[in-house]
Amino acid sequence: MKYLYYKTLVKHGEGLSDRRSCLMLLLAEAKLSNRIAVIPKFKLGSQFNNGKNIETYMVNEYFNIDKLNVNYIFEENFYEIEKNISQNDILNIKDKGFAYDCDKILVIRNLENDSFWSLKNLNVNVISLAKLYHGVGVKFIIPLVAPTEKIKNIGDEILNQLEKPVIGLHLRRTDRLNKKLDESMGEKTIINKLNNFKYNSVFYCSNDQNYKINNNKFYSNNDFKDTLQFVKDNYLLFCIEMYVVDNCDISVRTFNDSSPFYFIDNKTNKNYSICDYSMHGSNNRFKNIPKKLNKCDYEDYNKENRKTFTKRRSIILRVIKLFERKIKNFTS
């Protein structure tokens, strides 16, 4: 058996989606190189969890990866195996490629931190496959990452209490908010936009704990305290909310690259977004928000490239755009 291990000096405490996307790169490279992935623990940041950091493998706690068909072992279960591997059978590298038919038992990427998306020299096929695994923010598809049974059971309990047809609404605020986006999330504006659909209830959720919609058809996690009474981990609550939004009759999210968080059997294009730009462009304070919800269609699963809305601009173009925004702000 052969192994692939991403060893890091520093663990960044970021959000669940960010850490999940990094893990997908390791899993994708393990899949392509026909190796067993050694999954490290990740730190989930305290800023998203009421001031408390969490160290977790994420797998089987916040999602399962059975549909990826990648062999894996958790880091703590690998220590004894690693001790018995001869140094001659270990290939140590950093940010560079390696031959996927390499005969070394263990390939170790010795990395400064666990922001794996910042690696520059990964095989392009690794990146493409990781996008298909993860989806959110990099490819608008149904991801292959699936909910755990615990998340599914609690989520289904909430869905069964909502009168159909039901709309799921996820509002990304705080760290991704700008003035025009904030205005587009006003209670009256949201209700007016949803009036284009026939619905009997709405489940809404946000990372802004102070955000509320006072309407008798709108429900948040506060309306399901009995169902959620044992959920003390804010990341687990987020996962349950994302499962509910994914499985509503219509799903509305904030940005146009916010695909379903989990694998879903319903492949109908039932997805909409509030704005028509990427979460990666949320600092665009001058872009108008559409008056109607933006329709989001799934990409071709086999398409190699990201959508153009997430392509990285050169530094020169970014400086020019920043200058244009400042001029526009000054003259408006």
MOWOHU-V233881 format. One line per field, one symbol per residue. ss: DSSP state (h for helix, s for strand, l for the rest). burial: b if it has 16 or more other C-alpha atoms within 10 Angstrom, else e. A space follows every 10 residues. Layout:
# MOWOHU-V233881
ss->???
burial->???
This chain:
# MOWOHU-V233881
ss->llssssssss lllslhhhhh hhhhhhhhhh hhlllssssl lssslhhhll lllsssllsl llsslhhhll lssshhhhhh hhhlllhhhs ssslllllll lllllsssss sssllhhhll lllhhhhhhh hhhhllllll lllllsllhh hhhhhhhhhl lllllsssss sllhhhllhh hhhhllhhhh hhhhllllll ssssssllll lllllllssl hhhhllllll lllhhhhhhh hhhhhhllls ssslllllll llllllllll ssslllllhh hlllllllll lllsssllll lllllllhhh llllhhhhhh hhhhhhhhhh hl
burial->ebbbbbbeee bebbbbbbbb bbbbbbbbbb bebbbbbbbb bbbbbeebbe eeebeebbbe bbbbbeebeb bbeebeeeee eeeeeeeeeb beeeeeeeee eeebbbbbbe beebbbbeee ebeeebbbbb bbbbbbbbbb bbbbbbbbee bbebbeebbe ebeeebbbbb bbbeebbbee beebbeeeeb eeebeeeebe bbbbbbeeee eebeeeebbb beeeeeebee eeeebbbbbb bbbbbbbbbb bbbbbbbbbb bbbbeeeeeb bbbbbbbbbb ebebeebebe ebbbebbbee eeeeeeeeeb eeeeeeeeee eeeebeeeee ee
